[in-house]
Amino acid sequence: MTTVGANDSLLADGLSRIAEEIDGAFDALLPVPDDARAKLVEAMRYAAIGGGKRLRPLLLAAVAEMYGVQREAAIRAGIAIESIHVYSLIHDDLPCMDDDALRHGKPTLHLAFDEATAVLAGDSLHAFAFEVLADPATSADPFTRIELVRTLGHASGAQGMAGGQMMDLVAETSEFDLQTVTRLQQLKTGALLGAAVEMGAILGRIPPEGRGHLRGYARDIGLAFQIADDLIDHEGDAAVAGKAVGKDAAAGKETFVSLLGPERAREQARMLVEQAVGHLAQHGREADLLRAVARYIIERDH
């Protein structure tokens, strides 16, 4: 097993590499047309290039690499899941949703362009994700492609991220207990993180019955990630976070922090991370990047 310092370096290198590769892929796959659609594609590029932690494609690529998948295939699948994530942020920032002004340290898309363009950019990134996955360039095997499409579609819709977002809207006018908040976050945040891990295993031709430990890992880091987000919203710095903070309390939403208190929430996140790492016990050093990602989740400030 590598040391803590080596894990930090492994993570830094992994984040830097995946950010460069994802930005390069978006740049190549989203050329600006020389017609009236230019503004739409420019908006897609504004939202997709040069922002975010790229945690989902990093998880996907790390799992894929464990099973010997070619890097290009992992990056294409990573582009798909990042497109879904970015579209969700564009729509989440709209006035009809969270009405945010700042995302990744720059004006949200509807302020940098306009609301109609933001809606269309989000819609287009959603469609683009499945176009990329369905392309034989992602995998020559049609059964692999359709499983990738099904997995991402399930994680994106009413049974996943969008369902969690609806619960989050209802939370503004309802009192949720810990069990309900946990379910909300398993859908809103955890579903795409879980899909990233699952899709890496799908590319690696790992059968569903062989992915149980990876699902356990993804489930635990998903909840830990959201607890960390709640802590950032509760006590973080907007300048560091790159987005508004303190919004959950202002909206009257129940969160892990409001229900557990900051210290118990932080301890719960630590426990979840250790559980996540434990799920990887059957793997050796090839899973060190996944272990480093799990620990990074509760140490981040944005």
BAGUSE-424806 format. One record per residue: residue in one letter; x, y, z of N, C-alpha, C, O in turn. Coordinates in steps of 0.05 Angstrom, whole numbers, plus 5000, padded with zeros to 4 digits. Layout:
N
AXYZXYZXYZXYZ...
This chain:
302
M501749765000500050005000501850255000503850255013T501050464985502650704984502150875009500250835023T504051055014503851225037501851455032500951485010V501151605054499251825051500352035032498852125014G502952105034504052295016503952204987503452364969A504551954983504451844956501651844945501151894921N499651784963496851794954496052074946494552114927D496952284961496452554955497452624927496152754911S499952534922501152584895499652434873499252544852L498852194879497352034860494752174853493952184830L493352274873490852414869491252664853489752724834A493252824861493753074847494353024817493353174800D495952824812496652754784494152664769493752734746G492552504783490052394771488152614764486952624742L487752804782485853024778486853214755485353294738S489453264755490653434735490453304707489753434687R491053044706490952904680488052884669487652944646I486152814686483452784677482253054669480753064649A482953264683481853534675482853604648481353714631E485453564643486553624616485353454594484753564573E484953204600483753024579480853084574479953084551I479353134595476453204591476153464577474453484559D477653664585477553924571478353894541477054004524G480353734536481253694508479153544492478653614469A477753354505475753204490473253374485472153364463F472453534504470253724499470953914477469253974459D473354014477474254204457474054084429473154214410A474953834427475053694401472253614392471653624368L470453544411467853434403465653644401463453594392L466353894410464354114409465454344393465754564404P466054314367466854534351464654734347462254654345V465254994346463155194343462455214314464155274297P459955174307459155194279459055484268458755674284D459355504242459355774230456455834220456055894197D454655834239451855904232450455994258451756054278A447756014257446256124279446355954305445356044325R447355714303447655544327450155614344450455504365A451755794334454355844347454055924376455555824393K452056094383451656174410451055944428452055934451L449455754419448855514435451255354441451655274464V452955294421455355134426457355284443458755164459E457555544439459355704456458455684485460055674503A455855684490454755654517455355384528456155354552M455155174512455854904521458754884529459454774549R460455004513463355004518463955164543465655094559Y462555394547462955564570462455404596463955424615A460355244596459655084619461354844623461954754645A462254724601463554464602466554464604467754284615I467754674594470754684592471854864614470855084619G473854764628475354924647474054964674474655164687G472354784683471154814709470554544722470254344708G470354544748469554304762471854124769474154154759K471353944787473453764797473953524779476053394781R472053464761472153234743472352974759473552784751L470952964782471052734800469752494787470652274790R467552534773466052304761467752174739468051934740P468752324720470452194700473052074712474051874702L474052194734476352084747475751804758477251614755L473451784772472651524783472251324761473151094763L470951404739470451214717473151124705473450884701A474951304700477451234688479151064707480550884698A479051124733480650964752479650674753481250494754V477050634753475950364753476650224727477449994727A476250364705476850254678479750164676480349954665E481550334687484350264686485050014702486849864694M483649974724484049734740483649474724484849274729Y481749504704481049264688482149274660481149134642G484149444656485649444630484149564607484749494584V482349744612480849884590482550094577484150234591Q482350114551483850324537482950604546480650654551R484950784550484351044561482351204544480651334555E482551184518480751334501477851264506476051444507A477251004510474450924515473551034542471251124544A475251034562474551134589474051434587472251534601I475651584572475251874570472651934555471252124563R471951784535469451824521467051774540465151934540A467151564555465051514574465051724596462951804606G467451824603467652034623466452294613465252444628I466752354587465552584575462452564577461152764582A461452324573458552294574457452354602455552504605I458752234622457652284650458152574659456552684674E460352694649460852974656458853154642458053364653S457953084618455953234604453353244620452053444622I452553014631450152994647450453164672448653314680H452753144685453253304709453153604703451853754717V454453684681454453974674451654074667450854294675Y450153914652447453994645445754034671444154224673S446153854690444653874715445354134730443554254743L447854214729448654454743447554704729446654894742I447554704702446354924687443454964695442655184701H441954744695439154764701438654834731436854974738D440354714748440154764777440555054784439455164803D442255194768442955474773440755674764440855904770L438855574747436855754736435055884757434755774779P433956114751432156254771429856074780428956104803C428855904763426555734772427455504790425755364802M430055464793431155254811432555394835431155504852D435155384835436655504858437355794854438055934874D437055894830437556184824440356264834440556454850D442456134824445156194832446556374812445956374789A448356534823449856724806452756644800454056754783L453656444815456556364814456756064811455455914826R458455974793458955694789461855664780462655774760H463455514795466255474790467755734788469655764772G466955924805468356174806467756374784469156574781K465756314767465056504745461956524744460556354755P460956724730458056754728456656504717457656384698T454356444729452856214719452056264690451956484681L451456044676451056054647448756244639448956394620H446556244654444256414647444856704650443556874638L446856774667447757054670449857124649449857344639A451556934643453656994622452357004594453457144577F450256854590448856854564445956964569445557204571D444056784570441356854577439856594585440956374580E437456614596436056384607435356184585435755944588A434356284562433556094541435955944530435755704525T438256074527440655944517441555734538442555524531A441355804564442155624585440455364584441555144587V437855394581436155154579436954984555437154744558L437355104532438054954508440854834511441254604501A442654964524445354854528445254604546446554404540G443654624567443254394584441954164569442953934571D439854214554438554014538440453884519440453644515S442154044506443953944486446153774498447053574486L447153844522449153684535447953414544449353214543H445453414552444153164559444052974535444752744537A443153084512443052924488445852834479446252604470F447753014481450552964473451752724488453252564477A451052704514452152484530451452214518453252044517F448952174510448151914500449051874471449451644462E449452094456450652074429453451964431454251794415V454952064450457751974454457751674462459351524451L456051594481456051324490455251124468456250904467A453351204451452351034430454251004406453850834389D456251174405458151174383460050934386461150884407P460450774364462350554365465150634373466750464382A465850894371468450984380468850944410471050924420T466650934425466850884454467350594460468850534478S465950414446466350124449465449994423463350064412A467049804414466249654390464049454396462649364377D463549394421461549204429458849334434458649504452P456849274417454249414421452849354448451349514458F453449114459452249044485453449224507452049294526T456049274505457349464524456149744521455649874541R455849834497454750104492451950134504451350324517I450249934499447549954509447449944539445750064552E449249784552449249774581450250044592449250134613L452150164579453050434587450750634586450350794604V449250634563447050814560444850764581443850954593R444250514586442150444606442950544633441350654648T445450494641446450564667446450864671445550954692L447351014652447351304655444551424654443851614668G442851304636440051404635438551354661437151534670H438951124673437651064699438651254721437051344737A441251304721442351484742441651774738441851934757S440751844714440152124708437352214713436752444718G435452024712432652094711431252084738432352134759A428652014737426952014761427851814782427351864806Q429151604773430151404792432951474803434151324818G434051704794436651784802436852084807435452184824M438652224792439252504798436852684797436352844816A435252674776432952854774430852804796429652984806G430552544803428752484825429752604851428152714867G432352594856433552724879433253024879432753144900Q433453144855433053434853430153514860429753724872M428253344851425453404858425053384888423653554899M426253184901426053164930427253404943426353494964D429453504931430853734942429053984941429054154959L427554014919425654234917423454214938422654414950V422353974941420253924961421353984989419754065007A423953934994425153975020424854255030425054315054E424554445011424354725019421754785034421654985049T419754625030417154675043416254435060413954415068S418054245065417454005081419553955102421854055099E418953805122420853725142421653435137419953255139F424153395130425153125124426753015147428253165160D426452755153428052635173430652535161431052565137L432352415177435052335168434852125146436352135126Q432951935149432651725128431851845101432851765081T430052045102429152165077431352335064431752335040V432852485081435152645071437252455059438352515038T437652235072439652035061438751935033440351925015R436151865031435151775005435351994984436051934962L434652234992434852464973437652484962438052504938Q439652474979442452514971443552264956445252294939Q442552024962443351794947442451824918443751714900L440251954913439352004886440652244874441852234852K440452474888441452724876444452724871445352814849T445952634890448852644887450052364882451852334865G449052164896450251904895449851754869451551594861A447651804855446951644832449051684810449851484798L449951924804451951964783454651864792456151764775L455351894817457851784827457851484824459851364816G455651364831455351074828455450984799456750784792A454251144781454351074753457151094742457950934725A458751284751461451304742463051054748464550954731V462750954773464250714781463150474765464750314755E460550454763459350234748460150234719460750014707M460250464706460950484678463850404673464450294652G465550464692468350374689468550074689470049954674A466949944706466849654707465549534683466349324673I463549664672462249574647464249574624464349374609L465749784622467849794601469849574605470949464585G470349494630472249284636471049004634472448804640R468548984624467148734620466848574646466848324646I466548714668466048584694463048524696461448714693P462248274700459348214702458048344726459448404746P455448394726454048524748454648394775454948544795E454748134776455248004802458148044812458647994836G459848144796462648194804463148484812465348564818R460948654812461248934818460249014845460149254852G459448824862458248894888459949064905459049254918H462548994906464349154924464749434913465049624929L464649464887464849734875462349904880462550144885R460049774880457549914886457650004916456750224922G458649834933458849914962460650154965460050334980Y462950144951464850374951463450624942463650834954A462050604919460750844907458550954926458251194929R457050774938454850854956456051014980454951224987D458150914991459351045014460651315008460351505023I462051324985463351584978461151784970461552024973G458951694959456751874951455652014975455252264974L455151874996454051995020456152175034455552395043A458652085034460752245046461152505030461552715042F460852485004461152724987459052934994459553164997Q456552834998454353025004454653145032454053385036I455552985051456053095078458153315076457853525089A460253265061462353465057461153715044461853935052D459453685024458153915012456454065032456454315032D454953925049453354055070455154215089454354425098L457454095096459254235114460454485100460754695113I461054465074462054705060459854915059460455155063D457354835054455155035053454755155081454055395083H455255005102454755095129456955285139456455485152E459455215132461655365144463855445125466055535133G463355405098465455465078465555755070463955925079D467455815053467956085042467156085013468255914997A465356255005464456264978466656304958466656194936A468656464965470956524947472556274942473556224920V472756104962474255844959472455634946473355494928A469955624954468155424943467455474914466755284900G467655724905466955794878463955804873463055804850K462355804894459455824892458355934918459855964938A455856004918454656124942454555914964454155674959V454856004989454655825012452455935031451556165028G451555765049449455845068446655835057444855935070K446355725033443755735020441755525032439355575033D442755295041441055095052439555195077437155165079A441055325094439855425119437855645112435755665124A438555815093436856045085434155935074432056055077A434355705060431955595047430455415067428255325060G431555375090430155205110430254915105428554765114K432254825090432554545083433854385106435754485118E432854145110434253965128436653835113436353745091T438953835126441353715114442553535135441653515158F444753395127446153225146447153395169447253315192V448053645163449153815184446953915203447353915227S444653995192442454085209441353865226440453915249L441353625216440153395231442153275251441353185272L444753275244446753135260448453335276449553265297G448653585266450653765277453253735263453853515252P454953945261457353935245459353715254460453575236E459753675279461753475288460853185282462353025273R458253125289457252855283457152805253457752585244A456553005237456452985208459252925198459652755181R461253075208464053035200464952755207466352625191E464252655231465052385239463652175222464951975215Q461152225215459752035197461052015170461351805159A461952245160463352245134465952085136466651935117R467452125157469951975161469351675161470851515149M467251595176466551315178465851195150466650975143L464351355135463551265108465951235090466151045074V467951415092470351395076471951135083472850995065E472151085109473550835117472050585107473350395099Q469450595108467850375097468350345067468750115057A468450565053468950565024471650435018471850265000V473650515033476350405029476350105035477649955021G474750025055474649745062473449575040474149345037H471649685024470449535001472549464980472049284964L474849594981476949554961479049354970481149334958A478449214992480549045005481548824986483848744988Q479848734967480748524949482648624928483848454913H482948884926484748994906487449084919487449144943G489449084903492049174913492549464905490749634907R495049524897495749804892494349924868494150164864E493149744851491749844828489250014836488150154819A488349984861486050134870486850374888485150494901D489450434889490350654906489050924899488551084916L488550974873487351224865484551244875483651454884L483051024875480351014886480451074916478651214926R482350964929482651014958483251304963482151434982A484951424947485751704950483351884944482952084958V481651814925479251974919477351974943476252174950A477051734955475251714979476151905001474552045013R478751915006479752085028479652375021479252545038Y480052434995479852714986477152834990476853064996I475052664987472352764988471652915014470253115013I472752825037472152965062474253165069473953305090E476353185053478453385059478153635042479453835048R476453625022476353855003474854095015473354065035D475254325004473954565013472254694990471354924993H471854544969470254644947469154414931467754454911
